[in-house]
Amino acid sequence: MTALLESISARELLVPLVAAPLIGALLCVFLKRRISDYVAAIFAAITLVIALGAIGHVFTNLGATIKLPLATLPHFAGETRAAPLVFELSLDALGALMLFVVTVIGFLVVLYSSEYLSARNVEHPVTNGKGRYYAWLLLFLGAMVGIALAGNFFQLFIFWEITTLCSWALIAYYQDEASLRAGFKALIMTAIGGLFFLLALVLLYLNLDTNPFAFDALGRVAPGVRTVIFVFLLIGAWAKAAQFPFFTWLPDAMTAPTPISCYLHAAAMVKAGVYLIARVVSASYGLSYGVGLLMGLMALATIFIAVFLFLFQDDLKKILALSTIAHLGYILIGFALGIWGSTTAFEGGLLHIAAHGCGKGLLFLSVGMIGYATGSRRVSELSGLGRKLPVVALAFFVGAFTVTGVPPLAGFWSKFLILTGGLQLGGIGTVIAILLLVESMIAFGFFLWIGQRVFFGEPSPAAAQVNSSTPVMSIVVIILAILCLIVPIFAFPLIHHIPLGM
């Protein structure tokens, strides 16, 4: 397979890369029970293998972009306006970073789901509906691949809206009242962000006759219009990434199956929001200090609201959801410092996309194994699980140490870069760095307390009943734990070749 991929040009890999998960999703619509496990795993694996082949081409020529133009809108052409390019598959270093995260974790989540969605799950026994589950999950994977390969804002918006639809269906998967309400809330709040994204596209089209949807288009409009468009895009990103004031949908969305919480709410959907801003900051020149200040202050507000709220939570998944909200704020602060001129902080924000995806994904899947075995995910009902579930305990602590920045795990390096960038800028950058250090210490202490409470001491009644073997889920969390250590080795060469527009 590797030799075959090496013999195929990079451009020839892009269409099959988008098509594979979509074909798998279509097949799963008509499949039931166990057969859907195998079909979903096969197509997720095919997607991953093709993605790694395409990423390999990027690594052989860092700094270059693989482009495959596919469609324009001829009816939008005029006397002074060329037909805008609206569909173009493109892969560069930034897209490769995102593609790696969504395809690797996507494949692992599909594998994990094959064991998690079963009658043996104490928390949520599942005996049917697996075909529907995998259809939506593979469609979501395909949409995230489309976002990573988007060559312009218009195409990114199309796949962005598909993720909104998929998240609604997957959050509401169990179809009880709480799930249906949470899915609808997520749909409404993220759709509001999508409307602001659409308004930004309209303004780009009205103000530019040539390539109005290109990623560098923001740098070609007047400064005042540029600020308005960027704020509209930022609102879209805030809604998708569950930032203040749109953050409330994410804790409610924890009614979803835990593998979905891992993928949508740690590795993929919420990362689409910060990925959009990464695209803008990377390609746009002339962004003002003021928009960087707005983004940074809102991110700080989100971080400390989330930290305050998770200190009072008893539900492990809601704690992780609020922590996710805070870490997306970290990424946006890295980008805000980048707008102010810090390449180091910008690279830290980029690295945190991968580091947080692995670390928080590992935490979600660990909590999923706890619920699977005990039927509970409440801190007050759990203790002594380390004796019964040693792999889960190890995975939980690796994930916690990754997201809180313990060396040599991936989160340490991303936080190190963000803090260093803030201190290099001085002034408000130093204040931001100090505040982030405070948050890190609070989060580290809190996760240590949670780990001690859940995994040490005498087994609680919920822990005492544990008597299940989960080989597939155990393998998945072990792989993710390894990635928490080694992902910077892969990510650093890419992030060093992602430009910062200033």
Secondary structure as GFF3:
##gff-version 3
##sequence-region A 1 502
A	DSSP	alpha_helix	2	7	.	.	.	ID=ss1
A	DSSP	alpha_helix	10	29	.	.	.	ID=ss2
A	DSSP	alpha_helix	33	60	.	.	.	ID=ss3
A	DSSP	beta_strand	66	72	.	.	.	ID=ss4
A	DSSP	three_ten_helix	74	76	.	.	.	ID=ss5
A	DSSP	beta_strand	85	91	.	.	.	ID=ss6
A	DSSP	alpha_helix	93	116	.	.	.	ID=ss7
A	DSSP	alpha_helix	130	148	.	.	.	ID=ss8
A	DSSP	alpha_helix	153	171	.	.	.	ID=ss9
A	DSSP	alpha_helix	177	207	.	.	.	ID=ss10
A	DSSP	three_ten_helix	217	220	.	.	.	ID=ss11
A	DSSP	alpha_helix	223	240	.	.	.	ID=ss12
A	DSSP	alpha_helix	249	252	.	.	.	ID=ss13
A	DSSP	three_ten_helix	253	255	.	.	.	ID=ss14
A	DSSP	alpha_helix	258	262	.	.	.	ID=ss15
A	DSSP	pi_helix	263	267	.	.	.	ID=ss16
A	DSSP	alpha_helix	269	283	.	.	.	ID=ss17
A	DSSP	alpha_helix	289	310	.	.	.	ID=ss18
A	DSSP	alpha_helix	316	339	.	.	.	ID=ss19
A	DSSP	alpha_helix	343	374	.	.	.	ID=ss20
A	DSSP	three_ten_helix	379	381	.	.	.	ID=ss21
A	DSSP	alpha_helix	385	388	.	.	.	ID=ss22
A	DSSP	alpha_helix	390	404	.	.	.	ID=ss23
A	DSSP	alpha_helix	410	425	.	.	.	ID=ss24
A	DSSP	alpha_helix	428	455	.	.	.	ID=ss25
A	DSSP	alpha_helix	461	464	.	.	.	ID=ss26
A	DSSP	alpha_helix	471	495	.	.	.	ID=ss27
###
